Amino acid sequence: MKILFAASEAAPFAKTGGLADVAGSLPAALASLGHDVRVVIPRYRKVDSTIFSLKPIATFSVPLGDWQERCDVFQTTKTKNVTNYFIGKDIFFDRPELYGTAKADYPDNAERFIFFSRAVLELCDNLNFEPDIVHCNDWQTGLIPIYLKQFYRKSDVLNHAKIVFTVHNLGYQGLFPREDMRLTGLGWDVFTPSGIEYWGKINFLKAGLVYSDIITTVSRTYSQEIQTPEYGYGLEGVLAKRKNELHGIVNGIDYLEFDPRYDHEIAKTYSASTLTGKYTCKMALQNMVGLPLSDNLLAGMVTRLAEQKGLDIVLDALSQITALDVHVIILGTGDEAYHKLLAKAENDYKNKMRVLLQYNDKIAKSIYAGCDLYLMPSLYEPCGLGQMIALRYGTVPLVRRTGGLVDTVSEYNPKTKIGTGFLFEEYAAPALVSCLQRAVDIYKDRQIWKHLVRNGMKQDFSWARSAQEYVHLYQRALGAQ
């Protein structure tokens, strides 16, 4: 099959979250199965032409409203048998960040991603690339399905293509004023409750849900949750109507990148059979961040600082967490309000907490390798990659029972010695603390704890299985022709 994978970010080129990891790993897994896979993202300022050896390969015009905009396309050297394209338009993408600042989104995000969506399809025409599947991801590519069906069905290269649309996070929908309809080139006949209209606004994500052939989410549980009012963010009715085309596939992680046996970015390599290196990593991490060297349970978070991630209940519980002699390290950036709250918390608990308001891959690896416990008390979590990486590094996940966390972490039973982590139900600080107490109690018996650690390290969340599931869905979409 020929697969065009369209996303707003992809590792290692540009990243703000888990979408980039998926767009950097899933295409490679699909290519390893023998498919022709090509990834297309915007050429942001972060996509340095020297570092990534970009070369210009095409220039063409892209419709935007009732005018045309020039588009420059770049390509880098094929990696892992995947071809990578970059849509260049400096006025839209030559900016410090991908979507906005810590204070607000860029005000022209509608225009930026309308342009990107049309450019993705024009790219196929101009490069004479004939995809069987166009795989779109999140709201930034939500208009591609409707554009394909309205404007490109007579294209020689796109007339048979099918659309798979993956929702990575339903909480981000791409809502814009109705006035931006003039930029889309679409008729007002699609600005309806059954089309792309949502409470008087354009909803890019809804467009992807309505006009795609197959819809996927990034875990099985999340695909069920988003059909309910609690998790549907107003789109549960749309999703319920399309439940026969809605599928959940758990994300994977790249086990070539995340493997403590060969990871030389951590203080000492180790494996499930020889865990002494993990203790070395713990000491090195404490020394790096300036925490007292201690054998107390060390809990870490590598996260986007946003309401979704459960930071409010962590902050509410901090006095009780530290009273349990648990030390905490948090790494991440995000909402300015959480930057301030976490900085204050660090000052209040100087000997038991460190907050690193940055994103740094090397420090993230050190946290995954050096902590005993990995916290993910999320309000909701479509899939989550952190808990899978933590399991790989023998850091036990403590998670809320939601979304992909349910699909990837099982409650540890010290009697049967079955399970990989700790889960709690209610989204509240007392529930988090009660769960943490269970972890602290088990941590006191280091032999049982080592067994739990090894259980996690034996789990397989590589992309191979998930990629096969996507291929099955691609074939299903093509079979519906």
Beta strands, then each sheet from edge to edge (+ up, - down):
strand 1: 2-6
strand 2: 36-42
strand 3: 55-64
strand 4: 67-79
strand 5: 82-88
strand 6: 133-137
strand 7: 162-167
strand 8: 175-177
strand 9: 197-198
strand 10: 201-203
strand 11: 214-217
strand 12: 246-248
strand 13: 298-302
strand 14: 327-331
strand 15: 353-356
strand 16: 373-376
strand 17: 396-400
strand 18: 422-424
sheet 1: 3+ 4- 5+ 2+ 1+ 6+ 7+ 11+ 12+
sheet 2: 8+ 10- 9+
sheet 3: 15+ 14+ 13+ 16+ 17+ 18+
end
